[in-house]
Each structure stands twice: as structure tokens, then as C-alpha cells.
Amino acid sequence: MSWMKKSALLASITSVALVGAACGNNNEEGNGAAEGDALSGKVVMDGSSTVFPIMEAVAEEFSAEQPDVEVTVGVSGTGGGFKRFVTGETDFSNASREIKEEEAAEAEANGVEYTEIAVALDGLAIVVNPENDWAEDITMDELNKMWTDTNVKTWKDVRSDWPDEEISFFSPGKDSGTFDYFSEEVLDKEDVRQDAQLSEDDNVLVTGVAGTKGAIGFFGYAYYVENQDTLKSLKVEGVEATPENVTALEYPLSREIYTYVNNASMKDKPEVAAFARFMNENAGELAEEVGYVAMEQSRYDENTTLIDELAGE
């Protein structure tokens, strides 16, 4: 089953309620409940569109084992997810960047204590139209120049041996963790050029780049993998975005992706602790199914210890 294709259809939806229809005793060791116990209640999460495909897959598998637990997965972007999370509205907040100081301060003001849990690895893909037959590799300095210098109008303005082809820019929206990551790593927190077309929907970016010869854009590597028949990925500093290079963190735009969990929910809601355990046990495998990269097993083992502590076990 292609989880990514299913995710593409749902990425513009604000939230998806995932309720399993399976019946019977599905409680196995490691699902957060004692063997033979059934769980009920709700698990509410929101946040990154990058992390969404993984959590959608996890939620569907979990609901099959715990059909009386309703899992709701929102996709309002990293920033949008944190807006809800820091007020205590959600149990989990999926993020493609670390929480910002101002978000952490608001959580503290609202009495929300939380813990960051790394879920998988991702590479930020730099993509162009497949008709682009001149660019194969690009440097971080060139990316910075392209995305911040409004004097750059054509590819020739970037490199003299590239053609005088007008550049169209496609970027995730400013509420996206992917945009924040790009801003920090590539733009040095300078303002992105005003003529860039921004969207919180990665599928809009895919369509834009695929339909414009001189286009360039960026988003999570998994979205490139799902659309590689209509896009071309550039090497960055001579390194190709591949699962191997992302795992080794050799690709310059490799990153961890996260979920943040409300500590009170972990302690007081067995269904939340159960979901956290299930997520950690299955995130690596499911991440690879939807085009991301699993972390080393030792990282998931560290998460297990952390989750047990948060659940009071």
C-alpha cells in the first residue's frame, strides 16, 4: 500500500479522524496497555505536513489494534500545530523543526510541560523542472543568493554558463517547519524574496515546479520520492539526497523530524502513552514506507526509556 499517495490526497485537509474498525483482542506487549486490556479515549495531534505521512500510517495501524481509541491527525503545519499544543489543546505536536523560544515560553506560561521525541530522518530536497538540463549540482551560497537577492532573475544570474532562463520560485509557507529550517540553514534568516510563491501544501509546490520549466523549489525528500517522475532533484555541495546520505548526515540538508508530547497526557491518559509506544516501535519501518529514513535502532531504544519514564513506569 502506498501511504504517500494516500497522504497526498489528504494533505490539504485540516485534520483527519482515524478510527480503526478492527475487533477483538489486539493488545500485545508494547502497545501501552497490559495484555488483555482494551483502551478507549482520544489521541489528538496536529502539526507538520512533513511528519504527517508517518503519523497517518502509525495512526491507522494503531487504530487497527485499539479500535476504541480515536486518533485525530491534523496537518496545519509545524507552527500551526505548536499554536494548539502550547495551550494544551493537543496531546502531540508533529514538527519538522525544534520548538522556538517564544513557543516554549508560551507553553510554560500556560503550564504545558512537554518532551521532544525524534521520529525519523529527512532530507530537504532541492527540486527543479525535469526539462532543466543545465543544473545538476548547486551550492549553499548559490541557494542563498537565488532566494534572497532580487537581482537574480534568471539561471544565468546564478552561474554564467547557465542559460538566460527566468527562474520561478516555489517555497513552503512561513508557518511550515520546512521553511524555518531552510531559512536557518540556507538563508541565514534573511527574508525570502517577495516574488517566491509560498504554499503550506507541498502538493501545490510539486505541481508548480513540475509545470514551470525554469522553476526551483524545496520540500521534504519523501515528497520528491513520491513525485520523482515529474521532478528532478539537485545535488547540494556535490552530495545527492539519498537515504544513505541522509542517514549518515552527509547530505547538507539532512535533518531530524519530531513529535512533541504533552507530559501530562502521557501520565494521565493511557491511550496517549500506548500510542507513543506504538509510534516509537513502528515509526522507523513506516517512515521508510512513506519515503523517509529510519534512525539508528539505538535512538528508538533511547526513546523507549524516555516514554516509559514519562508514563510513570
C-alpha positions as CSV (number, residue, x, y, z in Angstrom):
1,M,0.0,0.0,0.0
2,S,1.4,3.5,-0.9
3,W,0.9,5.6,2.3
4,M,2.4,8.6,0.5
5,K,-0.2,8.5,-2.3
6,K,-2.9,8.4,0.2
7,S,-1.3,11.3,2.1
8,A,-1.2,13.4,-1.0
9,L,-4.9,13.3,-1.2
10,L,-5.3,14.3,2.4
11,A,-2.6,16.9,2.8
12,S,-5.0,19.8,2.2
13,I,-7.4,18.7,4.8
14,T,-7.1,20.4,8.2
15,S,-7.5,17.2,10.1
16,V,-8.2,13.5,9.6
17,A,-10.0,11.4,12.2
18,L,-8.6,7.9,12.0
19,V,-10.8,5.3,13.8
20,G,-10.0,1.7,13.3
21,A,-12.7,-0.8,12.6
22,A,-11.0,-3.9,13.7
23,C,-12.5,-6.0,16.5
24,G,-11.2,-8.5,19.1
25,N,-8.3,-8.7,21.4
26,N,-5.4,-6.8,19.7
27,N,-3.4,-5.8,22.8
28,E,0.1,-7.1,22.5
29,E,3.1,-6.4,24.6
30,G,4.4,-2.9,23.9
31,N,1.1,-1.3,22.9
32,G,0.9,0.7,26.2
33,A,-1.7,-1.5,27.9
34,A,-1.5,-4.7,29.9
35,E,-2.0,-7.8,27.7
36,G,-5.7,-8.5,27.5
37,D,-6.7,-4.9,28.3
38,A,-8.6,-2.7,25.8
39,L,-8.2,1.0,25.6
40,S,-10.6,3.8,24.8
41,G,-10.5,7.6,24.6
42,K,-8.9,10.1,22.2
43,V,-5.4,10.9,21.0
44,V,-5.2,14.4,19.3
45,M,-2.2,15.6,17.3
46,D,-1.5,18.3,14.8
47,G,1.4,19.9,13.1
48,S,3.9,19.4,10.3
49,S,2.8,18.3,6.8
50,T,6.3,16.7,6.6
51,V,5.7,14.4,9.6
52,F,2.0,13.8,8.7
53,P,2.5,10.8,6.3
54,I,4.4,8.9,9.0
55,M,1.8,9.7,11.7
56,E,-1.1,8.9,9.4
57,A,0.4,5.5,8.8
58,V,1.1,4.9,12.5
59,A,-2.4,6.1,13.5
60,E,-4.1,3.7,11.1
61,E,-2.0,0.7,12.3
62,F,-2.6,1.7,15.9
63,S,-6.4,2.0,15.4
64,A,-6.5,-1.5,14.0
65,E,-5.1,-2.8,17.2
66,Q,-7.0,-0.4,19.5
67,P,-10.3,0.2,17.7
68,D,-11.9,2.1,20.6
69,V,-9.2,4.8,20.6
70,E,-10.0,7.7,18.3
71,V,-6.8,9.2,16.8
72,T,-7.0,12.5,15.1
73,V,-4.1,13.7,13.0
74,G,-4.1,17.4,12.0
75,V,-1.9,18.9,9.3
76,S,-1.8,22.6,10.0
77,G,2.0,23.0,9.7
78,T,4.6,23.0,12.4
79,G,3.8,26.5,13.6
80,G,0.1,25.9,13.4
81,G,0.5,22.7,15.4
82,F,2.5,24.4,18.1
83,K,-0.1,27.1,18.4
84,R,-2.6,24.5,19.6
85,F,-0.1,22.4,21.5
86,V,1.2,25.2,23.8
87,T,-2.3,25.9,25.0
88,G,-2.8,22.2,26.0
89,E,-5.3,21.6,23.2
90,T,-3.4,18.6,21.7
91,D,-1.5,15.6,23.0
92,F,1.1,15.5,20.3
93,S,2.6,18.2,18.0
94,N,4.4,17.0,14.9
95,A,7.3,19.2,13.9
96,S,10.0,19.4,11.2
97,R,12.0,21.8,13.4
98,E,12.7,22.2,17.0
99,I,10.3,24.3,19.1
100,K,11.1,28.0,19.1
101,E,11.9,30.0,22.2
102,E,8.7,32.1,22.0
103,E,6.6,28.9,21.6
104,A,8.4,27.3,24.6
105,A,7.8,30.4,26.6
106,E,4.0,30.3,25.8
107,A,3.8,26.7,26.8
108,E,5.5,27.5,30.1
109,A,3.1,30.4,30.7
110,N,0.2,28.0,30.1
111,G,1.6,25.3,32.4
112,V,2.2,22.9,29.5
113,E,5.2,20.7,30.0
114,Y,6.4,18.7,27.0
115,T,9.1,16.3,25.7
116,E,10.6,16.2,22.3
117,I,10.8,12.8,20.6
118,A,12.8,12.3,17.4
119,V,10.8,10.1,14.9
120,A,12.9,9.8,11.8
121,L,15.4,11.5,9.5
122,D,14.6,13.5,6.4
123,G,16.5,15.4,3.7
124,L,15.2,18.7,2.3
125,A,15.2,18.1,-1.5
126,I,16.1,20.9,-3.9
127,V,14.0,20.3,-7.0
128,V,13.7,21.7,-10.5
129,N,11.7,21.0,-13.6
130,P,12.7,17.8,-15.4
131,E,13.3,20.0,-18.6
132,N,16.1,21.7,-16.7
133,D,19.1,20.0,-18.4
134,W,21.8,22.5,-17.2
135,A,21.8,22.3,-13.4
136,E,22.9,19.1,-11.7
137,D,24.5,20.5,-8.6
138,I,24.1,23.6,-6.5
139,T,26.0,25.2,-3.6
140,M,24.6,26.6,-0.4
141,D,25.9,30.0,-1.3
142,E,24.1,29.8,-4.7
143,L,20.8,28.8,-3.0
144,N,21.2,31.8,-0.6
145,K,21.8,34.2,-3.5
146,M,18.8,32.8,-5.5
147,W,16.3,33.0,-2.7
148,T,17.4,36.4,-1.1
149,D,18.8,38.5,-4.0
150,T,16.0,40.0,-6.1
151,N,18.6,41.0,-8.7
152,V,18.7,37.3,-9.6
153,K,16.1,36.9,-12.3
154,T,17.5,34.1,-14.5
155,W,19.6,31.0,-14.1
156,K,22.4,32.8,-15.9
157,D,22.5,35.3,-12.9
158,V,23.5,32.4,-10.7
159,R,26.1,30.8,-12.9
160,S,27.4,32.4,-16.1
161,D,27.3,29.1,-18.0
162,W,23.7,28.5,-17.2
163,P,21.0,29.8,-19.7
164,D,19.1,33.0,-19.6
165,E,16.0,31.2,-18.4
166,E,13.7,33.0,-16.0
167,I,13.5,31.5,-12.5
168,S,10.2,30.8,-10.8
169,F,10.5,30.1,-7.0
170,F,8.3,27.7,-5.1
171,S,8.5,27.5,-1.3
172,P,6.7,26.1,1.7
173,G,4.7,28.7,3.6
174,K,6.2,30.6,6.5
175,D,4.1,28.6,9.0
176,S,6.0,25.5,7.9
177,G,8.9,23.9,9.8
178,T,10.5,23.2,6.5
179,F,10.5,26.9,5.6
180,D,12.0,27.6,9.1
181,Y,14.7,25.0,8.5
182,F,15.5,26.4,5.0
183,S,15.6,29.9,6.4
184,E,18.1,29.0,9.1
185,E,20.3,26.7,7.1
186,V,20.3,28.4,3.7
187,L,19.0,31.9,4.0
188,D,20.8,32.7,7.3
189,K,17.5,34.0,8.5
190,E,17.4,36.7,5.7
191,D,14.0,37.5,4.2
192,V,12.9,35.2,1.4
193,R,12.4,37.1,-1.9
194,Q,8.9,38.5,-2.3
195,D,8.2,37.0,-5.7
196,A,8.5,33.4,-4.4
197,Q,5.2,31.5,-4.4
198,L,4.6,30.2,-1.0
199,S,2.1,27.4,0.0
200,E,1.6,25.2,3.1
201,D,0.5,22.4,0.7
202,D,3.6,20.5,-0.6
203,N,1.5,19.2,-3.5
204,V,0.9,22.7,-4.7
205,L,4.7,23.1,-4.8
206,V,5.2,19.9,-6.7
207,T,2.6,21.0,-9.3
208,G,4.2,24.4,-9.6
209,V,7.8,23.1,-10.2
210,A,6.6,20.3,-12.5
211,G,4.7,22.8,-14.6
212,T,7.3,25.5,-15.0
213,K,10.5,25.0,-17.0
214,G,12.7,27.4,-15.1
215,A,11.3,26.6,-11.6
216,I,13.1,25.7,-8.4
217,G,11.6,24.6,-5.1
218,F,12.2,22.7,-2.0
219,F,10.4,20.4,0.4
220,G,10.9,17.1,2.3
221,Y,12.7,14.4,0.5
222,A,9.7,12.0,0.7
223,Y,7.7,14.3,-1.5
224,Y,10.4,14.2,-4.1
225,V,10.5,10.4,-4.0
226,E,6.7,10.3,-4.5
227,N,7.0,12.7,-7.4
228,Q,10.3,11.8,-8.9
229,D,8.8,11.0,-12.3
230,T,7.8,14.7,-12.7
231,L,10.7,16.4,-10.8
232,K,14.5,16.5,-10.8
233,S,16.5,16.7,-7.6
234,L,19.8,18.7,-7.5
235,K,22.8,17.6,-5.6
236,V,23.8,20.1,-2.9
237,E,27.5,20.7,-2.5
238,G,28.1,17.7,-4.6
239,V,26.1,15.3,-2.4
240,E,23.0,13.6,-3.7
241,A,19.9,13.4,-1.5
242,T,19.7,9.6,-0.9
243,P,18.6,7.6,2.2
244,E,22.2,6.5,2.7
245,N,23.5,10.1,2.7
246,V,20.6,11.3,4.9
247,T,21.2,8.5,7.4
248,A,24.9,9.4,7.6
249,L,24.0,13.1,7.7
250,E,26.4,13.7,4.8
251,Y,23.8,15.4,2.7
252,P,24.0,19.1,3.7
253,L,20.2,19.5,4.2
254,S,19.6,16.4,6.4
255,R,17.5,16.9,9.5
256,E,15.7,15.1,12.2
257,I,11.9,15.3,12.4
258,Y,10.0,15.2,15.6
259,T,6.8,14.8,17.6
260,Y,6.4,16.7,20.9
261,V,4.3,15.1,23.5
262,N,2.3,16.7,26.4
263,N,3.8,15.2,29.6
264,A,0.5,15.4,31.5
265,S,-1.2,13.4,28.7
266,M,1.5,10.8,28.9
267,K,0.9,10.3,32.6
268,D,-2.8,10.7,32.8
269,K,-4.1,9.2,29.6
270,P,-3.1,5.5,29.0
271,E,-4.2,5.7,25.3
272,V,-1.6,8.5,24.8
273,A,1.2,6.5,26.4
274,A,0.1,3.5,24.3
275,F,0.2,5.5,21.1
276,A,3.6,6.9,21.9
277,R,5.0,3.4,22.5
278,F,3.4,2.1,19.3
279,M,4.6,5.0,17.3
280,N,8.2,4.6,18.5
281,E,8.1,0.8,17.8
282,N,6.8,1.3,14.3
283,A,7.9,4.7,13.2
284,G,11.2,3.5,11.6
285,E,9.6,0.9,9.4
286,L,6.6,3.1,8.5
287,A,8.9,6.1,7.8
288,E,10.7,4.1,5.2
289,E,7.4,3.1,3.6
290,V,6.5,6.7,3.0
291,G,9.9,7.8,1.8
292,Y,11.7,9.0,4.9
293,V,14.7,7.4,6.6
294,A,14.7,5.4,9.9
295,M,17.1,6.4,12.7
296,E,19.6,4.0,14.2
297,Q,17.8,1.5,16.4
298,S,19.7,2.9,19.4
299,R,17.8,6.1,19.0
300,Y,14.5,4.3,19.2
301,D,15.8,2.4,22.2
302,E,16.5,5.7,23.9
303,N,13.0,6.9,23.1
304,T,11.6,3.7,24.8
305,T,13.3,4.6,28.0
306,L,12.1,8.2,27.8
307,I,8.5,7.1,27.0
308,D,8.4,4.7,30.0
309,E,9.6,7.5,32.3
310,L,7.0,9.9,31.0
311,A,4.3,7.3,31.5
312,G,5.4,6.7,35.1
313,E,6.7,3.1,34.6
